[in-house]
């Protein structure tokens, strides 16, 4: 894999990481405002606040998971193993990495993994 492609992917991964961190900071601020408002008088408002809180938490969990995958991809770049499938050790196609820069498996291994985990 060409060094210029890896540099391009590293920049993309760093950009995505920054976007997630900014989003998590904004979500945390929104959640904090919901909790601090505390002006929900009836049970419907309370239930709505709980649903809103859980939605924010689940979004945070998804972003947190993606952030971990991005950090792992950045580690693979440092180790010189970026772009290699962690299962079969074959090159991951550049088009796949452009679509999902933090992909750690080739399409075949990812498909097999998903079928096994159903």
Phi, psi and omega in degrees: 000134184290145181298324180295323178293317179297319177298318178298316180292324178297317178297317179299316179297317179295321177296315179296321178298316180296320178299315180295316180298320177295319179295316179297321178296318179293318179297320180298320179294317179295316180298318179300318179296319179299313182294317183291331182298313174046024184262022180277110187276319184255173186297326179296317178296319179298314179299319179298317178297321179296315178298314179301316179298317180293323177298314179298320180295318181292321176298320178298321180293319178296314179295322180297318178297315179296322178299318178297319179294323177295314179299321177297320178296319178297324175295320179295326176298313179299323182279349181081018181248007180296137179090001176252135177295132181288346181266300186262353178069009177279161177294138172276130181303141181301324179299322177294317180293327177293325179283319181226087186300339181261012178300137181239001176227149173290168183300318182298312181292322178296316179298315178300316180298317180294320178296320181290331184267010179284000000 
